[in-house]
Each structure stands twice: as structure tokens, then as C-alpha cells.
């Protein structure tokens, strides 16, 4: 008869510790012991440090969390000696052994850690190199001469790999709009190719953007967790596993449960330093997304959401926080500059807790590299044309960022293509070829952008007519109609100058907030409304009834740049303040 002794991990591997380590909290010795507990393998803890087998197993079990897997969001972390002392079979003798081992092995000494973040935003499914101005980065004063061709996921992946090779502590991050508003190659397969491309290039985490909600929350969750499309199935024939990286949406709340639809943040560690990544989209997502896309969801204020998470993260011992936010700004300089910066992201940043030192932004498709009030605020244009290389130094002892810098790197097409991405593109191009190559119409002459004496172009006229008929078809519930014979000259005639100087900016007006219309179709001009004269002492809010009257007939209100947008009580809109800075605005 043989007796078999089985050593197993304790199911209940924590107890109420006695805090009897004999080591001062916050000291270099404490940091070294915690680093050893957080990073060493079970065999090292068992055979080299000479902890008991059960103590070593319980330390590793705590680190791996409920799913028993490393590098997942439920992992445990020893931020304090008390937390380590709570592990069953860890006592004063264990701390003595751990300190002796850590002191003899310099790799467990705490010091500065160099962390590299590689960031991009607004990829929009541009698997193939984008064309025209969307496929260039201007590098000098003359955009017609000083530019570099850029973008394409084969080159994006290649540049990311080259940059990542320079630092073992590298994380690839994104600030939303990876999908939605995508070219045919991605859109025809419900953007599954774009998610697969992001998996291949090693994306670790991304915030959601407004375009992630184009097809509604259920489709976004399918992008995250996988599964075939509920109507079209898996058009490529091999299933869809979803994203290997988490989408974050700290300010996106399911109204039915009052919980966030997606995780608010994720945490990564670099040596014994930890960084929390908070991800969120713009509060105004419902204003630029279909009602069906955001049904059942609430989008909360960005700054309030971020600030509300800071105490929770600090309670976990996390001092370094990076925000991935799909909201942005603009600047007038070149791609790696910050000249005359403006926009919503600056207003958000000004309201943030001092703990927030880095913001990776998007949405506006601008490229900028700004430091504002000590905060790093970056954006990488769109369509995969730029990578923002962010270098952080984090003190393992305090957990805080001690230095930060960023450089916007152009995704040139002069490097060898990434073979995995080439294979992915080739596969989907083959599948879509019968549709992509089908003739759907013909033209009898060239469609050009050259304007005639009246300011019209043949290309512009076709686009305007297409937008017009597309809107009419939608309004008619899909019934066929004739193309509207509306020339650009007629559209231009509907725009006039007030006072012979400043251009008029159209706005559709209802009671409620005002929001920016970034790309209002020029072809859809619904009517006329009263002009808002800056000389009129009454504010826009005080003139609501007068202004709203023509809107019941579908008219447009003309707002001159500089018009007072405060309401009767003098309240300023949180995004645009009390003055219209120009552009098209809608309530």
C-alpha cells in the first residue's frame, strides 16, 4: 500500500494578517519585497526564496485572481505589506527570507522604470493605404509640396513593431473610432477585418468612440466578445472571435442597469509600477450618432467621470493614470506641434484632477503634441497615419510619473509591409472582389474638382445630388424619387453675408443645448430663418421664441460669428461658451 501526498493550493489563501513584517511601509526594502511577491515565479518563491510550498502557491494564486490566469483584469496585486501579510502561511519568517533574497538580487531593487506607450486614434477601418489628402501628412509650409504619404495597416503594424522593440515595457493603446465610417473592405464584413487587424498588431486597450456605436450597443459587444452577425452570419466563413483587447467606456451607462456598458479602466504593470488606463468617449456621442445606435445608453460628463475614478484607483495604490478619450481639439501647426490649440479637450483637461498627467485623444482627426498646464495631450490624426510615441518614467517606490514626453511619428510607406496584415488584406480582398468589381453606373465625362466661373465643380455637383437624393429617399421611407436638380449655384445663393463682412453660419434650432456640426451636408438646405444680429442687445436664449417659430416650418437660423449664445440667465454653454466661434451649429 502506497501513500500519495498531494500538495495543493489552498482554496482560502488569505487570512487577516498581523502586519508583523518588521519592515517599514513605503521604504525601499518594502518596495523590494513587494516587487518580489508581485513578479517572482512560484518556483523562485518556493525553491530559491525558500518560502513554504503552500505560501508560494497562495501568493501566485492571489496574483492570478479568480480566473487563475495571468495578465487579466481580475489579477491581484501586492500594493502594501499588509496585503502580503494577509496571505495564508506568510509570517515574519517569510518576510525575513524575502527581504534577504531581494537584497541579494538587484533586479528586485526599486527604481525608475521607462514605459513606452504607442498611441493612435480614429483608424476607421483603413486597412489599405488611404488616398488623397487622407493618405498624407503635411510636413512643411506648402501642403502641395511638403508632405509624406502615410498610412495603411501593413505599415502601421510594421512601425509599431519597430518602436516596440526599443522598450520591453511597451503598450499599444488607442482612443476610439477604430471601426465605423470604414471603407468597403472592412464595412462589407461588419468591420470584423478591422478588429482582426488590431488583434494582429498587438493593440492592448482602446477607448470607445462615437463610431463604435454606429450599429448599436449589441453590435459593439459582438465586436468585443465575438460571434457571427445575427443577420448576415460570418461572411468570411470562419467565425469571429472578437477583440483580444478591451474596449473601455467609463462614461457610457446602460440605463436599465445603471452600470457601465463596458469596463471603465484597465491596469497594466511595468516592473513594480502600475498604470491605470481610463477610457471614454465624448459626452456628445448621441448628437453625432443615430438614435438607434445609442438607445438605452447615457453618456456622462467626461471630466466628472474621470475625476470620480481617481479615488478608486488611488485606493488600489495606483498613482499613474493615463486617459484614453475620444474627444479632441485642433491646432494650426504641423503634425508634431501645438500652435494656437483650441477645442473641447482643453476645457475638459482644465477640470481634471491633478493626478491625470497624460491624455491620449481623438475625434477631431487633428494631429497635435501639446503640454498644457503640465499635462501631456496628444492626438495622431486619423486613418493610421501617425503613431504617438509617449515615453514615461515611473518611480517604482512612489508609483508616480516623474517625467513624460511625446513625439508624433509618421507612418511612412518606406518600411517593409507587415506580412500578417498583408495576408489579412489579401484574404478579404479576394472575398469582396465580386462585389467591389461590379459596375453600378457610368459617367459620360470626367468628374473634376476644378471650379468654373460660378464656383461649381462637376464632382461637387454629383456629391451634392447624391446627398440630396439619399436624404429624400430616407425621408420617403425608401420610395424611389428623381435626383433633385439643384445646382451648387442655387445652394451658394442661399448663403449670404451679414453686414458684408463675416460669413453666415447656419444652425438648426430647437430648445436645448447647442452642438457643433462638423460636416453638415451642403446639399440639404431646408429654408430660411431670422438672422441673429450681434448688435441686438438680447441674447440668443432671450430670443428663443422668435427664433424657434420658423423652425416649426423646418427653417434654418443664421448665426453670425460672435453671436451671443448665452441664455436669458447669462449661462454659458459648457462646450462653446458664450460666443459662436464660427462654423455650423445645431441645437
N, C-alpha and C positions, 0 to 999 in steps of 0.2 A: 504494500500500500504506500502510495507516494503522496506527500503533502505539497500542494502547489500554492505558493504565496503570491498573491496578485496585489501589486501596488496600484492604486487608482487615485485619480484626482478627487479631492473632497468635493462633494456636491455643495456643501455650505462652506465656502472657503474664506469667509470673513467673520471676524468677531469684533467685539468692542475693545479696541486696543488700549493699552495702558500708557502710551506715549512715554515709554521708558528707554528711548534710544540712546540717551546720553549725548546727543548731537544737537547743536543749536540750529533751530529753524532759520532758513534764509542764509545760512553760512555756505561757503564754498564746499565744505565737507558734506553738508546736507544735499547740496546740488549734485555732487558726485555720486552719492549713494542712490539718490532718486534716478539719476541717469542710468546707473547700472540696473536698477529694478525695471526701468522702462524699456531698456534696449537689449539686455543680455538674453541669450537663449536659455532654454530650460537646462540643457547640458552644462552650460557655463555656470549657471547658478547652483546646480547640483554638484558637479564634479570638481569645478575649479574654485568657486567661492566656498564650497563645502557647506551649503545650506542642506537641511534635510530634504529628501526627495519630495515629501509632501508640501513643504514650504515652497520649493521651486515650482512644483506643478500648480500650486494655488496662485502664485504671482503671475504665471503665464495665463492661467485661466481668467484671472481678473482682467488682464490686458486685452484678451480676445473678446470679452463680452459674451452676451447671451448666445450669439450665433457661432461662437467658438472659432471664428475666422479672423485672421489678422487684417489690418488695414481696412476696416469697415467702420461705419459711423457709430456703432454701439461699443466700440473699444473703450476699455478703461484706461486711466492714466494716473500715475502717482505724482500728484502735484504737491503733496505735503508728506512729512514723515508720519503724521497721524494716520493718513490714508494707508501707508505701507504697514504701519503697526497694526492696522485692523485686519491684516491678512492672517489667517489661522496658521499657527506654528511659526510665526515671526515674533521674536522677542529680542531682548537686549543682546544676547549672544549672536543673533543673526545680524544685527546692526554692526556689531564689532567686526564680524567676518567681512561684511560687505564694505565697510569703510577701509579695512586693511587691503582688500583686493582692489578697490577703486583707486586708492592712493598709489598702489604699485603699478597701475596701468594708466598711462597718460591719456588714452583715448576716452577715459571716463571723467577727465577733468573738465569742468565747465568753463566756457569762454565764448567769444563771438562766433556766430555761425553765419556764413554767407548764403543767402537764399535768393534764388532767381525765379521770378515769375515771368512767363511768356504769355502775353495777352493779346487778344483780338476781339472784334465785335462785328455784328451785322454782316455775317458771312452770306446770308441769304441764298444758300444753295449754289454758290458759284463754283461748281466743281471744275468746269473748264475755264481757261483764262478769259476774263471779261474783255469786251471790246470797247473801242472808242475811249472817251474820257473816263469811263468807269474802269478801264483797264490801264490807267496811267497814274503816276504820282508826279506832280509838278515839283521840280527841284530848283527853279530859278525864277527870275522876274518875268520871263516871257513864256507863258504856258504852251505856246505853239512850238517852241524850240527846246525849252528846258524841261524835259520830262523823261521819265523812265517807265517802260512797260512793266506792269506788275500784276500779280495775282494768278489764280489757278491753284487748285488744291494740291496738285502734284508738286508745285514749287513751294507752297505754304508748308507742306509736310517736310520737304527737304530742308528748308531754312530752320524750321522748328527743331529738327533733329540735330542740325549743326550747332545751334545755340545751346540746346540742352546738353550736348556733350561737353560743354565748358564748365558745368557745375553739377555735381551729383545731387544737390538739393534744388532741383528744378520742378516747378509745377506749371502746367499749361492751363490757362483759365480763359474764360470768355464772358462777354457782357451782353448776351442775348441776341435775338433775331438770327439765330443760326439757320432757322427754317422760315418758311413763309415768304411770299413775294419772290419765288425762286424760278429759275429757268426751267424749260421743258424737261431736261434730263433728270432733274430732281422732282419737279412737280408731278410728272406723269406717274410716278411711283409713290405719291403721297409723302415725299421728302424722306423716305427711308434711305435712299442713297446718301443724302447729306449726313444723316445720323451715323451711318456706317463709316463714312469718311472721317467724321470726328472721332469715332472709336479708334480707327486705324492710326490717326496722327497723335493719339495719346492725350486727348483733352481730359482733364481731371475734374473740372467743375465749371458750370456756366449758370449765370442768372437766366431767368426767362426774360423775353422782351415782348412787346405788344404783338409781334407777328407769330409768336408761339401760340397765340390764342385765336389765330385766324379761323381754325376749324373747330374751335370749342375745347373745353377742358377735357372731355373724354379722349379726343384725339391727341391732346398733349400728353395725357397719361399713357396712351399707347406708345407714343414716341419714347417715353421714359422706360416703360416696363415691357414693351414688345407685344407681339401678337399681330395677326393679319387684319387688314382693314375690314370693318364689319360689312361693307357692301362689295367692294372690289376684290377682297381677299388679298393674297400676296402675289402681285402681278409678276414678280420675278421668279416665282415657283419654288423658293427655298425657305420660306418663313422669314420672320423678322424678330430679332431678339431684343430690340430696343437699345437705348443708350447705356453704355458702360459707365458713364459719368452721371452725377446727379444734376438735375435742373433745380435751382433754388428760387423760391418765391416768397420771401419773408412778408411781403405786404399784400399777398393775394389770398383772400379769405373765402372759404366756402360758407355761404350764408346759411346753409342748412345745418352745419355742424359748428360754426364759428371757429373752426380750425383752419390753419393754412392748407391750401391745396397741395403744396409741396414743402419740403423742408426749408426752414428759414436760413440755416447756415450749415456748414461742414467744417471740420477741424483737421488740419494736417500737421504733422510734426517733422522737424528737421533737427536731428540730434535730440537734445533735451529741450528745444524751443518749439513752441506751438503757435500756429497762426490760424485764426478763425476767418473763414470767408463767408460774409453775409451777401446773399443775392436777392435782388428785387428788380421790379420793372417800374416804369413811370406810373404815378397815380392816375394820370390821364389816359391810361390804356383804353378805357371804354369809349373815349372820344375819338379814337383813331382805329377802332375795331368794330366789327359788326355786332349788333345786339346779341345774336345767337352765339357769337364767339365768347362773350363774357357773361352769359346768362347764369345766374346763381352765384356770381362771384362779386366780391367787394375789393376794391383796390385802395389801400390806405396810404396816408401821407408818408412820403419816403423818409424824411428826417425823423419824424416821430417813431417810425418803425425801427430804424437803425438805433436811435438813442435808447429805445425800450429794450433792446437786446444786450446793450453793453453791460448792465449789472449782472445779467445772467451769465455772460461769458467770463466776466471777471470773477464771479463766484466759482467758476471752474478753474481758476488760476491762469486764465488766458489774458495776456496783456497786449498782444499784437493782433490787430483786426484789419482786414482788407475788405473793402466793399466793392462788389461787382454790381453795377447799377445800369439798367437800360434807360438812361436819361443823360442828356449831354448839353453841350454848348457849341460855340463856334469861335473861331479866331481868324484873323486876316493874314497871318504869316504863312510860312511854309510848313511842311508836314511835321517837323520836329520843333516847332516854335510855339510861342504863346503870346501873340500880338493882339492887343485890343480884345481880349477874351470876354465873352458875354454868354448869357443863356441860363436856363433853369438850373443847371448843375451847380452853378456858383451860388445861387440862392439856397439850394439845399445844403451845400457844403458849409455855408456860413452858420447854419443852425446845428451842426453836428457836435457831438461830444468830443472833447479833445483827444480821446482815445483813438479816434478814427484818423489815421495818418495817410492812408492810400485809398484812392477811388479809381477804379477801372470803369470807364463809362462808355456809352454808345448812343444809338438812336439818331443822332444828327448827321451821321456819315462824315463828320469832320475828323481831321487828324490834328491832335494837339498834344503838347507835353508841357504841362503847367505846374508851377508850385505857387499856391495861393494860401497865404496865412500859414505857411509851414506844411500844408498838405500837398501831397502829390496827386494831381488829377490828370488822367491820360485818356486818350482815345486813338484808335487805329484805323480811321477812315472806314471803309466797308469793302465787302467782296474779297476779303483775304489779301489785300494789297500791302498791308503793313502789319508787322508784329511789334508790340511794345515790349521791350526788354527792360524789366524792372529789377533792380538789384537792391536787396535789403540786407542789412546787418542786424542780427538779433542777438542780444545778450542772453545766454542760457541761464545765467544766475537770476536776472530780474525778469526775463521773458519779454523785454521791451525792445522795440525797434530803435536802434541807435543811429542808423544812417539809412538814407534812401535816395535813389537816383533812377532815372529812366531815360531810355533812348528809343525813338521810333525807327525801326529798321524796315527798309523797303523789301518786299518780297519780289526780288528780281527774277527774271526768267533765264538767267545765265547759269544757274546751277543744274546739275543732273536731276531729272524728274524722279520722284519717289515711285518705285516700281509697284508697290501695293496700291497706291492711288491710281496709277495708270491702268492696272488690271481692273479695278472697280469701274472706272470710267468706260473702258472698252466693253465690259460686260453689259452695262446699262445702255450704252450707245447701240449695241447690237440688238438689244430687246426693243428699243424705241424706234429703230430705223424705219419700219413700215409706216409709222405714224408721222415721224419727223420729215420723211421724204415725200409725203403725199401732197400733191398740188391742190391748193384750196382756192386759188384765184390767180388772176393775171393782171398786168398793167400794160398799157399801150405806150408808155413813155417813162422816162426816169423820174423818180420821186427825189427831189433835192431839197437842201436847206437854204439854197440861195434865194434871198428875198427879192421880190420885184419892187417897182416904184411905190406900190401901196403897202409894202411891208409884208406881203403874203409869200408863202412858200408852198410848193406842191406837197411836200412831206407834212408840213404843219396842217394843211387843209385836210389831208386824209386822216391824220390822227384826230383832229377836231371832230370830223364827221363820224369817225368810229366811236369816239367817246359819246357823242350825241346820240347815235342810234343805239349804243349799248345801254344808255340810261333810259331811252324811250322804251326799249324792249323790256327792261326791268319794270318800269312803271306800268307797262301794258300787260304784265304777267306772262311775258313770253310770246305774245302775238306778234306776227311779222309786221313791220312797217317800212316805209320807204326811208332811205337815207335823207336826213334833213339837208336841204340846200342852203346851208348857212355859211357864208364865206367868212374868212378871217377879217375882212374889211368891215363886215357888219359887226363882228364882235369888238373890234377896236373902236368902232364908232360909239359903242355903249360905254366906253371908258372915257372920262373927261377929266380935265384939271380943275381944281377949285382954286380960285384966286390966280390962275395962270402960272402956278409955281409947283406946288407939291402934288404928286400923283394921288389919285383916289384909291383907297383900299376897300374892297367890298367885304361886307360881313353879313351873314345871315343871323338874324337877331331874334332871340326868344328871352323870356325871363330866365335868369340863371347865370352861370359863370361864362367867362369869355375864354376861348382857347385858340391856339394857333392852328391855322390851316396851312400845312406845309406844301401841299401840292394840289390845290384846288383845280379841277379841270376847267380849262379856259372855255370849252365849248358850252358849258352849262351855265347860261346866264338867264336867271329866272325873271328879272324885272327891275324896276327902279324903286328907290326909297328916298327919303329925305336926306340931305347932307347934314353932317354934324360939323358945324362951324366952330373952329377954335375960339372965335371971338364971342360966341354965345356964352354968357356967364353961367348958364345952367350946365351941370354935368350930364353925362350920358344916362346915369341912373335916374336923375331927375326928369329926363325926357323920355322915360321908358314907354309911357302910354302913347305918346306921339309917335315914337319910333316903331312900336310894335303894331300899330294899326295897319300899315301897308304889308306887314309880314303875314297877316291873315289872308292876304292875297298872294303870298309867295314872293314878295319883293325883296330886293337887296338894299341894305343900308350902306351908304358910303361914309367911310370914316377917314378923315384927313390925318396924316401923320401928326402926332402931337395932340390928338383929341383927348379930352379928359374922360377917362374910363372909370372914374370913381362913382360910387352910387350916391344917393342923396345924403347919406350919413357920412360921406367922406372916406368910406372904407376902400382900401386899395386891393385889387386882385392879387393873391399871393404869388402868381407866376409873372404877371406883366406889369404889376404896379399900377400907378395911376395915369400912365401915359401910353398911347399907342406908338410903339417904335417902328411902325410900318409893317406892311405885309397884309395878309388876308386873315380876318378874324371872324370867328363864329361864336355865337352864344349857345 
